[in-house]
């Protein structure tokens, strides 16, 4: 057992004294009538002298964040989920016994207050305490109030303390659900149905990523935590649901950095009888709806860039974007040998499973183009080799009807005119197995049940996936994904 600090010992002794008074140190139900912010908003414009004729009373509750103890009257502030409220407490109003109880309080304790609204001479809306209720004794002291948690790793590891001390962290925590609710309303208003699909899967499908593996004891079956939502949702198109989406946790057994977390939230949507153009229109409209309805603005500062979501977003093909930066025209027919020579001339390393024109085009894009796409850009026309589930472009089958949305040099969405030809799909799956044999451990399995579903007929469709965490990073102007995930994956303490 760890040793307690002097402060912790004193707080434990105080908890015992509170218990000896017949008060539960850890509280019971407490019925409040208002939150701090709504009281302050209601009375912020009322002049000090007008309160002589106002006898409004409220019951509030929260954590003590500031105390200025004086003789027979004191000030303290409590914090609830909406913010801070100053409390004035006097021995004349609450009595000697209650005032002594208050004087034993520490920063971090949770209390309830019934009080009459007033305003101090400095103009701060305040509650004059009429009844004081101890609710919870905090056995650990809060971090030093002016600095909070200065260790960034500890901020994320002890998010509960971060939320107490850091108003920005709390604001993001409350903003993210508003963003997601806005997305849900947007999708619902367009006729989509929100569904749920399995997290546990027996096959590695839907994306190129390394999975987390687990085991089902009853069936003695090795399983994966899903890396994507795609194939179950497409099965629902076959079943006639026509417009479906899911916002769900997804897992990829990969590294951690400011833009990636192994456990993240993905949204995928599929719309029968739509295509790539439909997904572009929907995406642009959704981002602008979030910007307007949740934030009331279209310009956001993210990772050192001013991002403007208003206006018409740029659209450019991958090969044209590469040509703009390098002068190389990959739209022309090219042999693997010619592509390999270009890669070598530009010091681009090509792994064994990437020795085809499509992968080399993508390597050029990642080297020369990706980080330059700052304003919202729909990048389309990906090589077929890097898009195993996508419908080929009818005018040039070397490329597929796919786009990625880039903002601030980072990918925000990935969309397709969906492949619904079961014969073509099976060939793509088989080619993925060949890549695995060449060393690509992210290649997909063959999902024969999905092939069977396609054989019943899936309507032409558009589909898209959105990284919800990164979307929230943009809108909350957060540089790290850990700021928008309440409990990010952390390295173990030494």
Rosetta blueprint (number, residue, H / E / L):
1 X L
2 X L
3 X L
4 X L
5 X L
6 X H
7 X H
8 X H
9 X H
10 X H
11 X H
12 X H
13 X H
14 X H
15 X H
16 X H
17 X H
18 X H
19 X H
20 X H
21 X L
22 X L
23 X L
24 X L
25 X L
26 X L
27 X L
28 X L
29 X L
30 X L
31 X L
32 X L
33 X L
34 X L
35 X L
36 X H
37 X H
38 X H
39 X H
40 X H
41 X H
42 X H
43 X H
44 X L
45 X L
46 X L
47 X L
48 X H
49 X H
50 X H
51 X H
52 X H
53 X H
54 X L
55 X L
56 X L
57 X E
58 X E
59 X E
60 X E
61 X E
62 X E
63 X E
64 X E
65 X E
66 X E
67 X E
68 X E
69 X L
70 X L
71 X L
72 X L
73 X E
74 X E
75 X E
76 X E
77 X E
78 X E
79 X E
80 X E
81 X L
82 X L
83 X E
84 X E
85 X E
86 X E
87 X E
88 X E
89 X E
90 X E
91 X H
92 X H
93 X H
94 X H
95 X L
96 X H
97 X H
98 X H
99 X H
100 X H
101 X H
102 X H
103 X H
104 X L
105 X L
106 X L
107 X L
108 X L
109 X L
110 X E
111 X E
112 X E
113 X E
114 X E
115 X E
116 X E
117 X E
118 X E
119 X E
120 X L
121 X L
122 X L
123 X L
124 X L
125 X E
126 X E
127 X E
128 X E
129 X E
130 X E
131 X E
132 X E
133 X E
134 X E
135 X E
136 X E
137 X L
138 X L
139 X L
140 X L
141 X L
142 X L
143 X L
144 X L
145 X L
146 X L
147 X L
148 X L
149 X L
150 X L
151 X L
152 X H
153 X H
154 X H
155 X H
156 X H
157 X H
158 X L
159 X H
160 X H
161 X H
162 X H
163 X H
164 X H
165 X H
166 X L
167 X H
168 X H
169 X H
170 X H
171 X H
172 X H
173 X H
174 X H
175 X H
176 X H
177 X H
178 X H
179 X H
180 X H
181 X H
182 X H
183 X H
184 X H
185 X H
186 X H
187 X H
188 X H
189 X H
190 X L
191 X L
192 X L
193 X E
194 X E
195 X L
196 X L
197 X L
198 X L
199 X L
200 X E
201 X E
202 X L
203 X L
204 X L
205 X L
206 X L
207 X L
208 X L
209 X L
210 X L
211 X L
212 X E
213 X E
214 X E
215 X E
216 X E
217 X L
218 X L
219 X L
220 X L
221 X E
222 X E
223 X E
224 X E
225 X E
226 X L
227 X L
228 X L
229 X L
230 X H
231 X H
232 X H
233 X H
234 X H
235 X H
236 X H
237 X H
238 X H
239 X L
240 X L
241 X L
242 X L
243 X E
244 X E
245 X E
246 X E
247 X E
248 X E
249 X E
250 X E
251 X E
252 X L
253 X L
254 X L
255 X L
256 X L
257 X E
258 X L
259 X L
260 X E
261 X L
262 X L
263 X E
264 X E
265 X E
266 X E
267 X E
268 X E
269 X E
270 X E
271 X E
272 X E
273 X L
274 X L
275 X L
276 X H
277 X H
278 X H
279 X H
280 X H
281 X H
282 X H
283 X H
284 X H
285 X H
286 X H
287 X H
288 X H
289 X H
290 X H
291 X H
292 X H
293 X H
294 X H
295 X H
296 X L
297 X L
298 X L
299 X E
300 X E
301 X E
302 X E
303 X L
304 X L
305 X E
306 X E
307 X E
308 X E
309 X L
310 X L
311 X L
312 X L
313 X L
314 X E
315 X E
316 X E
317 X E
318 X H
319 X H
320 X H
321 X H
322 X H
323 X H
324 X H
325 X H
326 X H
327 X L
328 X L
329 X L
330 X L
331 X L
332 X L
333 X L
334 X L
335 X L
336 X H
337 X H
338 X H
339 X H
340 X H
341 X H
342 X H
343 X H
344 X H
345 X H
346 X L
347 X L
348 X L
349 X L
350 X L
351 X L
352 X H
353 X H
354 X H
355 X L
356 X L
357 X H
358 X H
359 X H
360 X H
361 X H
362 X H
363 X H
364 X H
365 X H
366 X H
367 X H
368 X H
369 X L
370 X H
371 X H
372 X H
373 X L
374 X L
375 X L
376 X L
377 X E
378 X E
379 X E
380 X E
381 X E
382 X E
383 X E
384 X H
385 X H
386 X H
387 X L
388 X L
389 X L
390 X E
391 X L
392 X E
393 X E
394 X L
395 X L
396 X E
397 X E
398 X E
399 X E
400 X E
401 X E
402 X E
403 X E
404 X E
405 X E
406 X E
407 X E
408 X L
409 X L
410 X E
411 X E
412 X E
413 X E
414 X E
415 X E
416 X E
417 X E
418 X E
419 X L
420 X L
421 X L
422 X H
423 X H
424 X H
425 X H
426 X H
427 X H
428 X H
429 X H
430 X H
431 X H
432 X H
433 X H
434 X H
435 X H
436 X H
437 X H
438 X L
439 X L
440 X L
441 X L
442 X L
443 X L
444 X L
445 X L
446 X L
447 X L
448 X H
449 X H
450 X H
451 X H
452 X H
453 X H
454 X H
455 X H
456 X L
457 X L
458 X L
459 X L
460 X L
461 X E
462 X E
463 X E
464 X E
465 X E
466 X E
467 X E
468 X H
469 X H
470 X H
471 X H
472 X H
473 X H
474 X H
475 X H
476 X H
477 X L
478 X L
479 X L
480 X L
481 X H
482 X H
483 X H
484 X L
485 X L
486 X L
487 X L
488 X L
489 X L
490 X L
491 X L
492 X L
493 X L
494 X L
